[in-house]
């Protein structure tokens, strides 16, 4: 995602922060494992789940809804923070992969 698109997405999400999340409440069987995880672990799982989401082909944006299951225990504000951190994580991974490919292409070109 380009920095401009990321900033636009962040601004949109900040604007929508006052809206209620429409994700369903987790079932009792789903809540038990989450209760054994620390808040930091739940947040990390949420960040990873957002980072793993593919971007929309037409816009390049990563949808914030529906909320990934690992994010269900988080408040709206915590989810927004985790969502933005997940986007950042995915962007960093994409840049790292691009750099790896560029380095490989340079090595192959020199040989």
N, C-alpha and C positions, 0 to 999 in steps of 0.2 A: 504494500500500500504506500503511496506517495505521502510525503509529509503533509501536503495540503489536504489530501483526502483523510489522513489520520486526524488532523486538526479539525476538519469539518465534522468528522464522526464524533470526536470528543465533544465538540460544541453541541452537537445534536443530542448526545447522551446526557450532557449536563442539563440541557433544557428539559429533557424528558425525565430527569431524576425524580421530580415530584409525582410522576404517574405511578400508579400501583402496578406491581408485577402481577402478571396473570398466570404464573406457573402454578400447576396444581400442587397441593400439599403432598409431601411424600407419604407413601403407605407406611404402616407401622413396621413392616418387615424391612423397609428401606432405611428407616430412621435408626434402627439399632446399630448397624455398622458405623454410621456417621457419628453416633454418640461416643464411640470409643476413640475417635480421631480428635486431635487437638484442632483448635481454630486455625492455626498456621497450616496444618496438613490439609484441612478442608479447603482453605484458600488456595494452596498450591495445586490441589487437584482441579479446582475451578479454573485457575490460570492455564493449566495444561490443557483442559478441555476446550477452552476458548482458542488457545493457540493451535489446536488440532483442527479447528473448523475451517472448511474451505471458504474462500472469498466468493462472492457472487460473480459469475462470469461477466455479466453485463456492467456492473458498477465497480467491481473490485473491493467492495465493502464486505466485512464479516458481520453477519446478522447477530444482533444481541438477543433476539427472541426467536424461537423459544429458548428459555433459559436452560443451559446444560444441567443434567441431573446432579453432578457434583456441586453445583452452585446453589442448589435449592436451600440449604441451611443458612445462606448468607442473607444479610439485610440488603435492601436496594442499594444503599451507598457502598457497602462492601462488595456487592456484585459489580457495580460500576468500576470500582478500583481494580478488581480482579480482571474484569473485561479489558480495561485499558492496558493492564500489565500483560495480559494474554496476547493482545494485538502487538504490543512491543516485542514480546518474546518471539512471536511468529515472524515479525519483520526482521529481527536480528538473525534468526535462523535462515531466512531467505537471503539476506545480505551475505551471510557466511557461505551459503551454498553457491551463490553467484560468484563470490571471490574465489572459492575452490575451483569452480569451472573455468574462470578466467586464468587462474594460475596454471591449471592443467593445459589449457589451450596454448598458453605461452610456452610451456615446456615442450609440447608437441611441435610447435612451430619452429622452435630453435633447433630441434634435433634434425 
